[in-house]
Amino acid sequence: MIAALFWLFAGSVIYTYAGYPALLTLLARFRRERGPYPHAEPAVTLLIAAYNEEAEIARKIENSLALDYPREQLQLLIIADGSSDRTPEIVQQYADRGVELLYEAPRRGKMAAINRAIPFVRGEIIVFSDANNRYDANVIRELVAPFADADVGAVSGAKVIEKGDGALGESEGLYWRYESFVKKQESKLAGCTAVAGEVLAIRSDLFESPPDEIINDDTHMGMRIIARGFRIHYAPQARSHERVSQSAQDEIARRARIFAGRYQAITYARSLWPFRRPLALWQLLSHQTLRTLVAVNMVGALVMNILAVLSPSKAKSHKLLRLAAPFNWLLLIFQIVFYIMAWLGGRVDSNSKLGKLVYIPTFLVNSNWAGLIGLYRFVRRRQTTLWQRVGRRTN
């Protein structure tokens, strides 16, 4: 039983990070890329939710005004509800350039603000964005083109982490390149199952407001699109640029909230999972659900490995399968070395070659530590739906 549980936990982690992408790549080879799409310029609303973003909002507006899309077809709508700084005042300075502001003093959360903004939307397509990211000039065109396919309900762009922010930035950037690869393969099959909320386009007539208690509004909106029988297309050339969090602890805090929302999404399986579309369901379970459970599986594998050392199996099957000596010790040593490397990664010079090497285990462990924190917060109902702003590097 100990060996069986170990291989269940360890196998799940290996499948999630390596097996699933490998299977996707194999299956995607039998599907051709969609497109090229006909030229189209539908009316688009760029909806930016901004809470206390006085340091970023002007740069975001200038970036939005510089997008390569007909100005008469692009509505720039910024909702700054709850902001107690100069964000509304700064936005108002752009009124003569067509930038629209919605503002109320009470803070009710991001989703409440978005819901309040929806009646003011004029575009056929809504592009959701944050205030601290920067778009490439072609983003809107790349996002709207796949809607030429009637079965496409949403299009997600690519999140790109700017270079030059040390080991944390490089690890975060590597993760998003890996995530981009997975989404490309998914998009060739039943459509991608994860979205980047800061560069997400949805047909306005398909928008559904998530319930008030939802933590990850973008995840919920994307999964509802899938559940209703539509596809989410991944547009890797629609790139949104961000700086990494100011510290590893800030990144853990940011991810913990996201993980709490992912656990919450699992409890909404009845309304969010595409049970009538087996391929889409497999992709969703592999990419979203099992990825969420990696932290639990890592802990489970370590505990079972320790038990296998303390109480070696005497069954007659193969030693590796039953986790008997010497494999129980070898696998435990491997795990211990991995966690030591993760510990060292947070303590050596992150700009050295050694620091960059060992920071990859550090990033993985920190990410999944955030997963455990998120699970605790979700179970204890300590995760608020209000977004606690995490600072990004600026220099």
WOJORA-V570571 format. One record per pair of residues at least 24 apart in sequence whose C-alpha atoms are under 10 Angstrom apart, sorted by the first residue. I is the first residue (numbers start at 1). GAP is how many residues later the second one is. If there is no record, write none. Layout:
i=I gap=GAP
i=I gap=GAP
This chain:
i=1 gap=303
i=1 gap=307
i=1 gap=312
i=1 gap=321
i=2 gap=299
i=2 gap=301
i=2 gap=302
i=2 gap=303
i=2 gap=304
i=2 gap=305
i=2 gap=306
i=2 gap=309
i=2 gap=310
i=2 gap=311
i=2 gap=320
i=2 gap=321
i=3 gap=298
i=3 gap=301
i=3 gap=302
i=3 gap=304
i=3 gap=305
i=3 gap=309
i=3 gap=310
i=3 gap=317
i=3 gap=318
i=3 gap=319
i=3 gap=320
i=3 gap=321
i=3 gap=325
i=4 gap=300
i=4 gap=317
i=4 gap=318
i=4 gap=319
i=5 gap=292
i=5 gap=295
i=5 gap=296
i=5 gap=298
i=5 gap=299
i=5 gap=300
i=6 gap=291
i=6 gap=292
i=6 gap=294
i=6 gap=295
i=6 gap=296
i=6 gap=297
i=6 gap=298
i=6 gap=299
i=6 gap=300
i=6 gap=301
i=6 gap=302
i=6 gap=315
i=6 gap=316
i=6 gap=317
i=7 gap=290
i=7 gap=293
i=7 gap=294
i=7 gap=297
i=7 gap=298
i=7 gap=314
i=7 gap=315
i=7 gap=316
i=8 gap=289
i=8 gap=292
i=8 gap=293
i=9 gap=284
i=9 gap=285
i=9 gap=286
i=9 gap=287
i=9 gap=288
i=9 gap=289
i=9 gap=290
i=9 gap=291
i=9 gap=292
i=9 gap=293
i=9 gap=295
i=10 gap=284
i=10 gap=287
i=10 gap=288
i=10 gap=289
i=10 gap=290
i=10 gap=291
i=10 gap=292
i=10 gap=294
i=10 gap=295
i=11 gap=286
i=11 gap=290
i=12 gap=274
i=12 gap=278
i=12 gap=279
i=12 gap=281
i=12 gap=282
i=12 gap=285
i=12 gap=286
i=12 gap=289
i=13 gap=277
i=13 gap=278
i=13 gap=280
i=13 gap=281
i=13 gap=282
i=13 gap=283
i=13 gap=284
i=13 gap=285
i=13 gap=288
i=14 gap=280
i=15 gap=271
i=15 gap=275
i=15 gap=276
i=16 gap=269
i=16 gap=270
i=16 gap=271
i=16 gap=272
i=16 gap=273
i=16 gap=274
i=16 gap=275
i=16 gap=276
i=16 gap=277
i=16 gap=278
i=17 gap=161
i=17 gap=165
i=17 gap=269
i=17 gap=270
i=17 gap=273
i=17 gap=274
i=17 gap=277
i=19 gap=267
i=20 gap=162
i=20 gap=262
i=20 gap=263
i=20 gap=266
i=20 gap=267
i=21 gap=157
i=21 gap=158
i=21 gap=160
i=21 gap=161
i=21 gap=162
i=21 gap=164
i=21 gap=165
i=21 gap=265
i=21 gap=266
i=22 gap=160
i=22 gap=163
i=23 gap=162
i=24 gap=157
i=24 gap=158
i=24 gap=159
i=24 gap=160
i=24 gap=161
i=24 gap=162
i=24 gap=163
i=24 gap=164
i=24 gap=165
i=24 gap=259
i=25 gap=156
i=25 gap=157
i=25 gap=159
i=25 gap=160
i=25 gap=161
i=25 gap=163
i=25 gap=164
i=26 gap=159
i=27 gap=158
i=27 gap=159
i=27 gap=161
i=27 gap=162
i=28 gap=156
i=28 gap=157
i=28 gap=158
i=28 gap=159
i=28 gap=160
i=28 gap=161
i=29 gap=156
i=29 gap=159
i=29 gap=160
i=30 gap=158
i=30 gap=159
i=31 gap=154
i=31 gap=156
i=31 gap=157
i=31 gap=158
i=32 gap=156
i=32 gap=157
i=33 gap=151
i=33 gap=152
i=33 gap=154
i=33 gap=155
i=33 gap=156
i=34 gap=112
i=34 gap=115
i=34 gap=153
i=34 gap=154
i=34 gap=199
i=35 gap=110
i=35 gap=111
i=35 gap=113
i=35 gap=114
i=36 gap=109
i=36 gap=110
i=36 gap=112
i=37 gap=105
i=37 gap=107
i=37 gap=108
i=37 gap=109
i=37 gap=110
i=37 gap=111
i=37 gap=112
i=38 gap=107
i=38 gap=108
i=38 gap=110
i=39 gap=102
i=39 gap=105
i=39 gap=106
i=39 gap=109
i=40 gap=101
i=40 gap=104
i=40 gap=105
i=40 gap=106
i=40 gap=107
i=40 gap=108
i=41 gap=28
i=41 gap=29
i=41 gap=32
i=41 gap=33
i=41 gap=99
i=41 gap=100
i=41 gap=103
i=41 gap=104
i=42 gap=27
i=42 gap=28
i=42 gap=31
i=42 gap=32
i=42 gap=81
i=42 gap=82
i=42 gap=83
i=42 gap=99
i=42 gap=102
i=42 gap=103
i=42 gap=105
i=43 gap=26
i=43 gap=27
i=43 gap=28
i=43 gap=29
i=43 gap=30
i=43 gap=31
i=43 gap=32
i=43 gap=79
i=43 gap=80
i=43 gap=81
i=43 gap=82
i=43 gap=83
i=43 gap=101
i=44 gap=25
i=44 gap=26
i=44 gap=27
i=44 gap=28
i=44 gap=29
i=44 gap=30
i=44 gap=31
i=44 gap=32
i=44 gap=77
i=44 gap=78
i=44 gap=79
i=44 gap=80
i=44 gap=81
i=44 gap=82
i=44 gap=83
i=44 gap=96
i=44 gap=100
i=44 gap=157
i=44 gap=159
i=44 gap=160
i=45 gap=28
i=45 gap=29
i=45 gap=30
i=45 gap=31
i=45 gap=32
i=45 gap=73
i=45 gap=75
i=45 gap=76
i=45 gap=77
i=45 gap=78
i=45 gap=79
i=45 gap=80
i=45 gap=81
i=45 gap=82
i=45 gap=83
i=45 gap=95
i=45 gap=156
i=45 gap=159
i=46 gap=28
i=46 gap=29
i=46 gap=30
i=46 gap=31
i=46 gap=32
i=46 gap=75
i=46 gap=77
i=46 gap=79
i=46 gap=80
i=46 gap=81
i=46 gap=82
i=46 gap=83
i=46 gap=94
i=46 gap=153
i=46 gap=154
i=46 gap=155
i=47 gap=28
i=47 gap=29
i=47 gap=30
i=47 gap=31
i=47 gap=32
i=47 gap=53
i=47 gap=67
i=47 gap=70
i=47 gap=71
i=47 gap=74
i=47 gap=79
i=47 gap=80
i=47 gap=81
i=47 gap=82
i=47 gap=83
i=47 gap=84
i=47 gap=154
i=48 gap=28
i=48 gap=29
i=48 gap=30
i=48 gap=31
i=48 gap=32
i=48 gap=53
i=48 gap=66
i=48 gap=69
i=48 gap=79
i=48 gap=80
i=48 gap=81
i=48 gap=82
i=48 gap=83
i=48 gap=84
i=48 gap=150
i=49 gap=28
i=49 gap=29
i=49 gap=30
i=49 gap=31
i=49 gap=32
i=49 gap=53
i=49 gap=60
i=49 gap=61
i=49 gap=62
i=49 gap=64
i=49 gap=65
i=49 gap=68
i=49 gap=79
i=49 gap=80
i=49 gap=81
i=49 gap=82
i=49 gap=149
i=50 gap=28
i=50 gap=29
i=50 gap=30
i=50 gap=31
i=50 gap=32
i=50 gap=33
i=50 gap=37
i=50 gap=38
i=50 gap=53
i=50 gap=60
i=50 gap=63
i=50 gap=79
i=50 gap=80
i=50 gap=81
i=50 gap=82
i=51 gap=28
i=51 gap=29
i=51 gap=30
i=51 gap=31
i=51 gap=32
i=51 gap=33
i=51 gap=34
i=51 gap=36
i=51 gap=37
i=51 gap=56
i=51 gap=58
i=51 gap=59
i=51 gap=62
i=51 gap=79
i=51 gap=80
i=51 gap=336
i=51 gap=337
i=51 gap=338
i=52 gap=28
i=52 gap=29
i=52 gap=30
i=52 gap=31
i=52 gap=32
i=52 gap=33
i=52 gap=34
i=52 gap=35
i=52 gap=36
i=52 gap=79
i=52 gap=337
i=53 gap=27
i=53 gap=30
i=53 gap=31
i=53 gap=32
i=53 gap=33
i=53 gap=34
i=53 gap=35
i=53 gap=37
i=53 gap=77
i=53 gap=78
i=53 gap=79
i=53 gap=336
i=54 gap=29
i=54 gap=30
i=54 gap=31
i=54 gap=32
i=54 gap=33
i=54 gap=34
i=54 gap=35
i=54 gap=36
i=54 gap=37
i=54 gap=77
i=55 gap=30
i=55 gap=31
i=55 gap=32
i=55 gap=35
i=55 gap=76
i=55 gap=77
i=56 gap=31
i=56 gap=75
i=56 gap=76
i=56 gap=77
i=56 gap=338
i=57 gap=29
i=57 gap=30
i=57 gap=31
i=57 gap=33
i=57 gap=34
i=57 gap=73
i=57 gap=74
i=57 gap=75
i=57 gap=76
i=58 gap=29
i=58 gap=32
i=58 gap=33
i=58 gap=35
i=58 gap=36
i=58 gap=73
i=59 gap=72
i=59 gap=73
i=59 gap=74
i=59 gap=75
i=60 gap=69
i=60 gap=70
i=60 gap=71
i=60 gap=72
i=60 gap=73
i=60 gap=74
i=60 gap=75
i=61 gap=29
i=61 gap=30
i=61 gap=33
i=61 gap=38
i=61 gap=70
i=61 gap=73
i=62 gap=32
i=62 gap=72
i=63 gap=70
i=63 gap=71
i=63 gap=72
i=63 gap=73
i=63 gap=74
i=64 gap=35
i=64 gap=70
i=64 gap=71
i=64 gap=72
i=64 gap=73
i=64 gap=75
i=64 gap=76
i=65 gap=32
i=65 gap=33
i=65 gap=34
i=65 gap=72
i=66 gap=69
i=66 gap=70
i=66 gap=71
i=66 gap=72
i=67 gap=68
i=67 gap=69
i=67 gap=70
i=67 gap=71
i=67 gap=72
i=67 gap=73
i=67 gap=74
i=68 gap=68
i=68 gap=69
i=68 gap=70
i=68 gap=71
i=68 gap=72
i=68 gap=73
i=69 gap=68
i=69 gap=69
i=69 gap=70
i=69 gap=71
i=69 gap=72
i=71 gap=26
i=71 gap=27
i=72 gap=26
i=73 gap=49
i=73 gap=50
i=73 gap=51
i=74 gap=24
i=74 gap=48
i=74 gap=49
i=74 gap=51
i=74 gap=66
i=75 gap=24
i=75 gap=25
i=75 gap=46
i=75 gap=47
i=75 gap=48
i=75 gap=51
i=76 gap=24
i=76 gap=25
i=76 gap=45
i=76 gap=51
i=77 gap=24
i=77 gap=25
i=77 gap=40
i=77 gap=41
i=77 gap=43
i=77 gap=44
i=77 gap=45
i=78 gap=24
i=78 gap=25
i=78 gap=35
i=78 gap=36
i=78 gap=39
i=78 gap=51
i=78 gap=52
i=78 gap=53
i=79 gap=24
i=79 gap=25
i=79 gap=31
i=79 gap=34
i=79 gap=35
i=79 gap=37
i=79 gap=38
i=80 gap=24
i=80 gap=25
i=80 gap=27
i=80 gap=30
i=80 gap=33
i=80 gap=34
i=81 gap=24
i=81 gap=25
i=81 gap=26
i=81 gap=27
i=81 gap=28
i=81 gap=29
i=81 gap=31
i=81 gap=32
i=81 gap=33
i=81 gap=35
i=82 gap=24
i=82 gap=25
i=82 gap=26
i=82 gap=27
i=82 gap=28
i=82 gap=31
i=83 gap=24
i=107 gap=279
i=108 gap=104
i=108 gap=277
i=108 gap=278
i=109 gap=103
i=109 gap=275
i=109 gap=276
i=109 gap=277
i=109 gap=278
i=109 gap=279
i=110 gap=105
i=110 gap=107
i=110 gap=275
i=110 gap=276
i=110 gap=277
i=111 gap=98
i=111 gap=99
i=111 gap=100
i=111 gap=101
i=111 gap=102
i=111 gap=103
i=111 gap=104
i=111 gap=105
i=111 gap=106
i=111 gap=107
i=111 gap=274
i=111 gap=275
i=111 gap=276
i=112 gap=97
i=112 gap=98
i=112 gap=99
i=112 gap=100
i=112 gap=274
i=114 gap=95
i=115 gap=92
i=115 gap=93
i=115 gap=94
i=115 gap=95
i=118 gap=86
i=118 gap=89
i=118 gap=91
i=121 gap=83
i=122 gap=82
i=123 gap=80
i=123 gap=81
i=123 gap=82
i=124 gap=78
i=124 gap=79
i=124 gap=80
i=124 gap=81
i=125 gap=28
i=125 gap=29
i=125 gap=76
i=125 gap=77
i=125 gap=78
i=125 gap=79
i=125 gap=80
i=125 gap=81
i=125 gap=82
i=126 gap=28
i=126 gap=74
i=126 gap=75
i=126 gap=76
i=126 gap=77
i=126 gap=78
i=126 gap=79
i=126 gap=80
i=126 gap=81
i=127 gap=27
i=127 gap=28
i=127 gap=29
i=127 gap=70
i=127 gap=71
i=127 gap=72
i=127 gap=73
i=127 gap=74
i=127 gap=75
i=127 gap=76
i=127 gap=77
i=128 gap=28
i=128 gap=68
i=128 gap=69
i=128 gap=70
i=128 gap=71
i=128 gap=72
i=128 gap=73
i=128 gap=74
i=128 gap=90
i=129 gap=67
i=129 gap=68
i=129 gap=69
i=129 gap=70
i=129 gap=71
i=129 gap=72
i=129 gap=111
i=130 gap=67
i=130 gap=68
i=130 gap=69
i=130 gap=110
i=131 gap=67
i=132 gap=66
i=132 gap=108
i=132 gap=109
i=132 gap=110
i=132 gap=111
i=132 gap=259
i=132 gap=260
i=133 gap=26
i=133 gap=27
i=133 gap=28
i=133 gap=65
i=133 gap=66
i=133 gap=106
i=133 gap=107
i=133 gap=108
i=133 gap=109
i=133 gap=110
i=134 gap=26
i=134 gap=64
i=134 gap=65
i=134 gap=105
i=134 gap=106
i=134 gap=107
i=134 gap=108
i=134 gap=109
i=135 gap=24
i=135 gap=25
i=135 gap=63
i=135 gap=64
i=135 gap=103
i=135 gap=104
i=135 gap=105
i=135 gap=106
i=135 gap=107
i=136 gap=101
i=136 gap=102
i=136 gap=103
i=136 gap=104
i=136 gap=105
i=137 gap=101
i=137 gap=102
i=138 gap=99
i=138 gap=100
i=138 gap=101
i=139 gap=60
i=139 gap=96
i=139 gap=97
i=139 gap=98
i=139 gap=99
i=139 gap=100
i=139 gap=101
i=140 gap=59
i=140 gap=61
i=140 gap=98
i=140 gap=99
i=141 gap=96
i=141 gap=97
i=142 gap=92
i=142 gap=93
i=142 gap=94
i=142 gap=95
i=142 gap=96
i=142 gap=97
i=143 gap=56
i=143 gap=57
i=143 gap=58
i=143 gap=59
i=143 gap=90
i=143 gap=91
i=143 gap=92
i=143 gap=93
i=143 gap=94
i=143 gap=95
i=143 gap=96
i=144 gap=57
i=144 gap=58
i=144 gap=59
i=144 gap=91
i=144 gap=94
i=145 gap=90
i=146 gap=86
i=146 gap=87
i=146 gap=88
i=146 gap=89
i=147 gap=54
i=147 gap=55
i=147 gap=56
i=147 gap=85
i=147 gap=86
i=149 gap=82
i=149 gap=84
i=150 gap=80
i=150 gap=81
i=151 gap=78
i=151 gap=79
i=151 gap=80
i=151 gap=81
i=151 gap=82
i=152 gap=39
i=152 gap=50
i=152 gap=51
i=152 gap=73
i=152 gap=74
i=152 gap=77
i=152 gap=78
i=152 gap=79
i=152 gap=80
i=152 gap=81
i=153 gap=48
i=153 gap=49
i=153 gap=50
i=153 gap=51
i=153 gap=52
i=153 gap=53
i=153 gap=54
i=153 gap=69
i=153 gap=71
i=153 gap=72
i=153 gap=73
i=153 gap=75
i=153 gap=76
i=153 gap=77
i=153 gap=78
i=153 gap=79
i=153 gap=80
i=154 gap=37
i=154 gap=38
i=154 gap=41
i=154 gap=46
i=154 gap=47
i=154 gap=48
i=154 gap=49
i=154 gap=50
i=154 gap=52
i=154 gap=53
i=154 gap=67
i=154 gap=68
i=154 gap=71
i=154 gap=72
i=154 gap=76
i=154 gap=77
i=154 gap=78
i=154 gap=79
i=154 gap=80
i=155 gap=32
i=155 gap=36
i=155 gap=37
i=155 gap=40
i=155 gap=41
i=155 gap=44
i=155 gap=45
i=155 gap=46
i=155 gap=47
i=155 gap=48
i=155 gap=67
i=155 gap=76
i=155 gap=77
i=155 gap=78
i=155 gap=79
i=155 gap=80
i=155 gap=83
i=156 gap=27
i=156 gap=36
i=156 gap=37
i=156 gap=38
i=156 gap=39
i=156 gap=40
i=156 gap=41
i=156 gap=42
i=156 gap=43
i=156 gap=44
i=156 gap=45
i=156 gap=46
i=156 gap=66
i=156 gap=76
i=156 gap=77
i=156 gap=78
i=156 gap=79
i=156 gap=80
i=156 gap=82
i=156 gap=83
i=157 gap=38
i=157 gap=39
i=157 gap=40
i=157 gap=41
i=157 gap=42
i=157 gap=43
i=157 gap=44
i=157 gap=76
i=157 gap=77
i=157 gap=78
i=157 gap=79
i=157 gap=80
i=157 gap=81
i=157 gap=82
i=157 gap=83
i=158 gap=25
i=158 gap=37
i=158 gap=38
i=158 gap=40
i=158 gap=41
i=158 gap=42
i=158 gap=76
i=158 gap=77
i=158 gap=78
i=158 gap=79
i=158 gap=80
i=158 gap=81
i=158 gap=82
i=158 gap=83
i=159 gap=36
i=159 gap=37
i=159 gap=38
i=159 gap=39
i=159 gap=40
i=159 gap=77
i=159 gap=79
i=159 gap=80
i=159 gap=81
i=159 gap=82
i=159 gap=83
i=160 gap=76
i=160 gap=78
i=160 gap=79
i=160 gap=80
i=160 gap=81
i=160 gap=82
i=160 gap=83
i=160 gap=84
i=161 gap=79
i=161 gap=80
i=161 gap=81
i=161 gap=82
i=161 gap=83
i=162 gap=78
i=162 gap=79
i=162 gap=80
i=162 gap=81
i=162 gap=82
i=163 gap=79
i=163 gap=80
i=163 gap=81
i=164 gap=79
i=164 gap=80
i=164 gap=231
i=165 gap=78
i=165 gap=79
i=165 gap=80
i=165 gap=81
i=165 gap=186
i=165 gap=228
i=165 gap=229
i=165 gap=230
i=166 gap=78
i=166 gap=183
i=166 gap=184
i=166 gap=185
i=166 gap=186
i=166 gap=189
i=166 gap=190
i=167 gap=178
i=167 gap=179
i=167 gap=182
i=167 gap=183
i=167 gap=184
i=167 gap=185
i=167 gap=186
i=167 gap=188
i=167 gap=189
i=167 gap=190
i=167 gap=191
i=167 gap=192
i=167 gap=193
i=167 gap=195
i=167 gap=196
i=168 gap=76
i=168 gap=77
i=168 gap=78
i=168 gap=79
i=168 gap=80
i=168 gap=83
i=168 gap=178
i=168 gap=182
i=168 gap=188
i=168 gap=191
i=168 gap=192
i=168 gap=194
i=168 gap=195
i=169 gap=74
i=169 gap=75
i=169 gap=76
i=169 gap=77
i=169 gap=78
i=169 gap=79
i=169 gap=224
i=170 gap=74
i=170 gap=186
i=170 gap=189
i=170 gap=190
i=170 gap=193
i=171 gap=73
i=171 gap=185
i=171 gap=186
i=171 gap=188
i=171 gap=189
i=171 gap=190
i=171 gap=191
i=171 gap=192
i=171 gap=193
i=172 gap=71
i=172 gap=72
i=172 gap=73
i=172 gap=79
i=172 gap=188
i=172 gap=191
i=172 gap=192
i=172 gap=195
i=173 gap=69
i=173 gap=70
i=173 gap=71
i=174 gap=186
i=175 gap=185
i=175 gap=188
i=175 gap=189
i=179 gap=108
i=180 gap=54
i=180 gap=55
i=180 gap=56
i=181 gap=55
i=182 gap=105
i=183 gap=49
i=183 gap=50
i=183 gap=51
i=183 gap=52
i=183 gap=53
i=183 gap=104
i=184 gap=49
i=184 gap=50
i=184 gap=51
i=184 gap=52
i=185 gap=49
i=186 gap=46
i=186 gap=47
i=186 gap=48
i=186 gap=93
i=186 gap=94
i=186 gap=97
i=186 gap=98
i=186 gap=101
i=187 gap=44
i=187 gap=45
i=187 gap=46
i=187 gap=47
i=187 gap=48
i=188 gap=45
i=188 gap=46
i=189 gap=42
i=189 gap=44
i=189 gap=90
i=189 gap=91
i=189 gap=94
i=190 gap=36
i=190 gap=40
i=190 gap=41
i=190 gap=42
i=190 gap=43
i=190 gap=87
i=190 gap=88
i=190 gap=89
i=190 gap=90
i=190 gap=91
i=190 gap=92
i=190 gap=93
i=190 gap=94
i=191 gap=35
i=191 gap=39
i=191 gap=40
i=191 gap=41
i=191 gap=42
i=191 gap=43
i=191 gap=88
i=191 gap=89
i=191 gap=92
i=191 gap=93
i=192 gap=30
i=192 gap=34
i=192 gap=39
i=192 gap=40
i=192 gap=41
i=192 gap=42
i=192 gap=88
i=192 gap=91
i=192 gap=92
i=192 gap=95
i=193 gap=26
i=193 gap=29
i=193 gap=30
i=193 gap=32
i=193 gap=33
i=193 gap=38
i=193 gap=39
i=193 gap=40
i=193 gap=41
i=193 gap=87
i=193 gap=88
i=193 gap=90
i=193 gap=91
i=193 gap=92
i=193 gap=93
i=193 gap=94
i=193 gap=95
i=194 gap=24
i=194 gap=25
i=194 gap=26
i=194 gap=28
i=194 gap=29
i=194 gap=38
i=194 gap=40
i=194 gap=89
i=194 gap=90
i=194 gap=93
i=194 gap=94
i=195 gap=24
i=195 gap=25
i=195 gap=26
i=195 gap=27
i=195 gap=28
i=195 gap=37
i=195 gap=38
i=195 gap=39
i=196 gap=26
i=196 gap=38
i=196 gap=44
i=197 gap=24
i=197 gap=25
i=198 gap=42
i=198 gap=43
i=198 gap=44
i=199 gap=36
i=199 gap=39
i=199 gap=40
i=199 gap=41
i=199 gap=42
i=200 gap=32
i=200 gap=34
i=200 gap=35
i=200 gap=38
i=201 gap=31
i=201 gap=32
i=202 gap=30
i=206 gap=24
i=212 gap=173
i=213 gap=48
i=213 gap=51
i=213 gap=171
i=213 gap=172
i=213 gap=173
i=214 gap=47
i=214 gap=48
i=214 gap=50
i=214 gap=51
i=214 gap=54
i=214 gap=170
i=214 gap=171
i=215 gap=42
i=215 gap=43
i=215 gap=44
i=215 gap=45
i=215 gap=46
i=215 gap=47
i=215 gap=48
i=215 gap=49
i=215 gap=50
i=215 gap=163
i=215 gap=168
i=215 gap=169
i=215 gap=170
i=215 gap=171
i=215 gap=172
i=216 gap=41
i=216 gap=42
i=216 gap=43
i=216 gap=44
i=216 gap=45
i=216 gap=46
i=216 gap=48
i=216 gap=49
i=216 gap=169
i=216 gap=171
i=217 gap=44
i=217 gap=48
i=217 gap=168
i=219 gap=39
i=219 gap=42
i=219 gap=43
i=219 gap=46
i=219 gap=53
i=219 gap=69
i=220 gap=41
i=220 gap=42
i=220 gap=44
i=220 gap=45
i=220 gap=48
i=220 gap=51
i=220 gap=52
i=221 gap=51
i=222 gap=50
i=223 gap=42
i=223 gap=46
i=223 gap=48
i=223 gap=49
i=223 gap=50
i=223 gap=51
i=223 gap=61
i=224 gap=47
i=224 gap=48
i=224 gap=49
i=224 gap=50
i=225 gap=47
i=225 gap=49
i=226 gap=46
i=226 gap=47
i=226 gap=48
i=226 gap=51
i=226 gap=54
i=226 gap=55
i=226 gap=58
i=227 gap=42
i=227 gap=43
i=227 gap=44
i=227 gap=45
i=227 gap=46
i=227 gap=47
i=227 gap=48
i=227 gap=49
i=227 gap=50
i=227 gap=53
i=227 gap=54
i=228 gap=43
i=228 gap=44
i=228 gap=45
i=228 gap=46
i=229 gap=45
i=229 gap=47
i=229 gap=48
i=229 gap=51
i=230 gap=44
i=231 gap=49
i=242 gap=150
i=242 gap=151
i=243 gap=148
i=243 gap=149
i=243 gap=150
i=243 gap=151
i=243 gap=152
i=244 gap=147
i=244 gap=148
i=244 gap=149
i=244 gap=150
i=245 gap=145
i=245 gap=146
i=245 gap=147
i=245 gap=148
i=245 gap=149
i=246 gap=144
i=246 gap=145
i=246 gap=146
i=246 gap=147
i=246 gap=148
i=247 gap=143
i=247 gap=144
i=247 gap=145
i=247 gap=146
i=248 gap=98
i=248 gap=114
i=248 gap=115
i=248 gap=118
i=248 gap=119
i=249 gap=117
i=249 gap=121
i=249 gap=141
i=250 gap=139
i=250 gap=140
i=250 gap=141
i=250 gap=142
i=251 gap=112
i=251 gap=115
i=251 gap=116
i=251 gap=119
i=251 gap=139
i=251 gap=140
i=251 gap=141
i=252 gap=111
i=252 gap=114
i=252 gap=115
i=252 gap=116
i=252 gap=117
i=252 gap=118
i=252 gap=119
i=252 gap=121
i=252 gap=122
i=253 gap=114
i=253 gap=117
i=253 gap=120
i=253 gap=121
i=253 gap=135
i=253 gap=136
i=253 gap=137
i=254 gap=113
i=254 gap=116
i=254 gap=120
i=254 gap=133
i=254 gap=134
i=254 gap=135
i=254 gap=136
i=254 gap=137
i=255 gap=111
i=255 gap=112
i=255 gap=113
i=255 gap=114
i=255 gap=115
i=255 gap=116
i=255 gap=118
i=255 gap=119
i=256 gap=111
i=256 gap=112
i=256 gap=113
i=256 gap=114
i=256 gap=115
i=256 gap=116
i=256 gap=117
i=256 gap=118
i=256 gap=119
i=256 gap=120
i=256 gap=121
i=256 gap=122
i=256 gap=127
i=257 gap=113
i=257 gap=114
i=257 gap=116
i=257 gap=117
i=257 gap=118
i=257 gap=120
i=257 gap=121
i=257 gap=126
i=257 gap=127
i=257 gap=128
i=257 gap=130
i=257 gap=131
i=258 gap=34
i=258 gap=112
i=258 gap=113
i=258 gap=116
i=258 gap=125
i=259 gap=32
i=259 gap=33
i=259 gap=34
i=259 gap=108
i=259 gap=109
i=259 gap=111
i=259 gap=112
i=259 gap=113
i=259 gap=114
i=259 gap=115
i=259 gap=116
i=259 gap=117
i=259 gap=118
i=259 gap=119
i=260 gap=32
i=260 gap=110
i=260 gap=111
i=260 gap=112
i=260 gap=113
i=260 gap=114
i=260 gap=115
i=260 gap=116
i=260 gap=117
i=260 gap=118
i=260 gap=119
i=260 gap=121
i=260 gap=122
i=260 gap=123
i=260 gap=124
i=261 gap=31
i=261 gap=113
i=261 gap=114
i=261 gap=116
i=261 gap=117
i=261 gap=122
i=261 gap=123
i=261 gap=124
i=262 gap=26
i=262 gap=27
i=262 gap=29
i=262 gap=30
i=262 gap=31
i=262 gap=109
i=262 gap=112
i=262 gap=113
i=262 gap=116
i=263 gap=25
i=263 gap=26
i=263 gap=29
i=263 gap=30
i=263 gap=108
i=263 gap=111
i=263 gap=112
i=263 gap=114
i=263 gap=115
i=263 gap=116
i=264 gap=110
i=264 gap=111
i=264 gap=114
i=264 gap=115
i=265 gap=24
i=266 gap=26
i=291 gap=77
i=291 gap=80
i=292 gap=76
i=292 gap=79
i=292 gap=80
i=292 gap=82
i=292 gap=83
i=293 gap=75
i=293 gap=78
i=293 gap=79
i=293 gap=82
i=294 gap=73
i=294 gap=74
i=294 gap=77
i=294 gap=78
i=295 gap=69
i=295 gap=70
i=295 gap=71
i=295 gap=72
i=295 gap=73
i=295 gap=74
i=295 gap=75
i=295 gap=76
i=295 gap=77
i=295 gap=78
i=295 gap=80
i=296 gap=72
i=296 gap=73
i=296 gap=75
i=296 gap=76
i=296 gap=79
i=297 gap=71
i=298 gap=37
i=298 gap=67
i=298 gap=70
i=299 gap=69
i=299 gap=73
i=301 gap=30
i=301 gap=31
i=301 gap=34
i=302 gap=29
i=302 gap=30
i=302 gap=33
i=302 gap=34
i=303 gap=29
i=304 gap=24
i=304 gap=28
i=305 gap=24
i=305 gap=25
i=305 gap=26
i=305 gap=27
i=305 gap=28
i=305 gap=30
i=306 gap=25
i=306 gap=26
i=308 gap=24
i=338 gap=24
i=338 gap=27
i=339 gap=26
i=341 gap=24
i=342 gap=24
